Amino acid sequence: MSASVRQVIDANTAVTHYYTYDPWGDALEEANDIFYNPYRFAGYYRDIAADSYYCFNRWYYPGVGRFTARDPVPGKFIDPMSLHAYLYCQNDSINYIDPSGEIGFLIGGSLSFSGGEAANFATNAMRTTRNLFGGILGRAISVAVGLMARNSYTMQAANILGNYTGGSIGAGTAFGYGNGKLFGGSVYWAAVGATKGMSLSATADYAISNANCLQDFAGTFVEAGGSKSLSGPLGPFLTGTIGGSISKSLNSDIWLATVTFGGTVGSPGYEGHVFVGEAWVAEW
């Protein structure tokens, strides 16, 4: 949100028009206004006929200091004034602005995996190590694997972890507009949780969010989503995939809606997951 328009000048920097407002944006004085300037209080678009300002997401009527529609961003119980769905700037328009129209984007990439794929990787690594070194190390590995195999509880736990757990790591670039200015930076994340389906995938991620600044992308989050393999392969080992997810910050009201495109190694089909993760940001 920009500052209020107070003056209009001509090519010679002479003041041709000026405006004065009360704390709520109601016009107190408009001098020499011989042409229509639609941008007034807080840089909002003014509709003269309705005597209201368009604040990106909804209309604001300065005569009573209220919006004409509910706030699309829910309030917080630790901040009672924010729970009022129509109030402008929590009844303190001198010290606060209303961050209407906030929007953020995230473009990045992720590497996701299932526990089963990790178990297969570990098994193959042990076999390779045994074949390369043999002797005492090879026998020790064989004995360890044999002991695990004899323990039914261990095998059941390994089977559950292998089939129903997974994780994801990724990085990307975030940018957007909020609090009257553009923002941009880098975002990094890691998550683990329950998953079922395709094993190992690499994707390009495109997300839209209600983030108001770069720091809104940081913190703990929960994510639910899924993906589906496509009929056409990307190469001799990769099968194309398309998917999506919804992420919600556990620290604030920030959310992200993400679409993913990429490829998977392993059995084609469907994938679904619920992850809990942590994200970090770095300003440019």
Secondary structure as GFF3:
##gff-version 3
##sequence-region A 1 284
A	DSSP	beta_strand	7	9	.	.	.	ID=ss1
A	DSSP	beta_strand	15	21	.	.	.	ID=ss2
A	DSSP	beta_strand	27	31	.	.	.	ID=ss3
A	DSSP	three_ten_helix	41	43	.	.	.	ID=ss4
A	DSSP	beta_strand	45	47	.	.	.	ID=ss5
A	DSSP	beta_strand	52	54	.	.	.	ID=ss6
A	DSSP	beta_strand	59	61	.	.	.	ID=ss7
A	DSSP	beta_strand	66	67	.	.	.	ID=ss8
A	DSSP	three_ten_helix	80	83	.	.	.	ID=ss9
A	DSSP	three_ten_helix	89	91	.	.	.	ID=ss10
A	DSSP	beta_strand	103	114	.	.	.	ID=ss11
A	DSSP	alpha_helix	115	133	.	.	.	ID=ss12
A	DSSP	alpha_helix	135	150	.	.	.	ID=ss13
A	DSSP	alpha_helix	152	164	.	.	.	ID=ss14
A	DSSP	beta_strand	165	178	.	.	.	ID=ss15
A	DSSP	beta_strand	181	197	.	.	.	ID=ss16
A	DSSP	beta_strand	200	209	.	.	.	ID=ss17
A	DSSP	three_ten_helix	214	217	.	.	.	ID=ss18
A	DSSP	beta_strand	219	233	.	.	.	ID=ss19
A	DSSP	beta_strand	239	249	.	.	.	ID=ss20
A	DSSP	beta_strand	255	265	.	.	.	ID=ss21
A	DSSP	beta_strand	270	283	.	.	.	ID=ss22
###
